């Protein structure tokens, strides 16, 4: 069984939906699909790592360049892998 990560979403800022009287805070989508099984993770417009889909596992890689990125963690969900990359970059 091969698991797929979500479809590509550009790393852009979108407004969160809230009640009319509540302030609206922008939310950044931190990942962009760059290959069929590879996602780029960014924070504040800078690349901080990658998530690679390997079978049913999502491998979190930390680093600004894919060819030099280091494995940070392996997770069973895409979003957990993205969080691992973001936590490493903080």
C-alpha positions in Angstrom: 0.0 0.0 0.0 1.4 3.4 -1.0 0.2 6.4 0.9 0.2 9.8 -0.8 0.6 13.2 0.8 -1.9 16.0 0.2 -1.9 17.7 -3.2 0.4 20.7 -3.7 -0.4 23.9 -2.0 1.8 26.9 -2.5 3.4 28.4 0.6 1.2 31.4 0.8 -0.5 33.4 3.5 -4.3 33.0 3.7 -6.8 34.7 6.0 -8.4 32.5 8.6 -12.2 32.5 8.8 -13.5 33.9 12.0 -16.5 35.7 13.5 -17.0 39.2 12.0 -16.0 40.9 15.3 -12.9 38.7 15.9 -9.5 39.8 14.4 -8.4 37.7 11.4 -4.9 36.3 11.7 -3.0 35.2 8.6 -2.0 31.5 8.4 1.0 30.4 6.4 0.9 27.1 4.5 4.5 26.0 5.0 4.8 23.4 2.3 5.0 23.1 -1.5 5.0 20.0 -3.6 8.1 19.9 -5.8 8.0 16.3 -7.1 5.7 13.3 -7.0 7.0 12.2 -3.6 8.9 15.3 -2.3 7.7 18.4 -0.5 9.6 21.5 0.3 9.0 23.1 3.8 9.5 26.8 4.3 9.3 29.2 7.3 9.0 33.0 6.7 9.8 32.5 3.0 13.0 30.5 3.6 13.4 26.8 2.9 14.1 24.9 6.2 13.6 21.3 5.1 11.8 18.6 3.0 9.3 15.8 3.5 9.9 12.7 1.3 7.2 10.1 0.9 8.8 6.6 1.1 6.1 3.9 0.8 3.8 4.5 3.8 6.3 6.6 5.8 6.9 10.3 5.6 10.6 11.1 6.1 11.3 14.6 7.6 14.6 16.1 6.3 16.1 19.2 7.8 18.3 21.5 5.7 18.1 24.2 3.0 19.4 22.0 0.2 17.8 18.6 -0.6 21.1 17.0 -1.5 22.5 17.9 1.9 19.4 17.6 4.1 19.7 15.3 7.2 16.9 13.0 8.3 15.2 14.4 11.4 12.3 11.9 11.9 10.0 9.4 10.3 6.2 9.7 10.8 3.1 8.0 9.6 1.3 11.2 8.8 2.3 14.0 6.5 1.5 16.9 8.9 3.5 15.3 11.7 6.5 15.2 9.4 6.0 18.8 8.4 5.8 19.8 12.1 9.0 17.9 12.8 10.9 19.9 10.2 9.4 23.2 11.5 10.3 22.4 15.1 13.9 21.6 14.1 14.2 24.9 12.3 12.9 27.0 15.3 
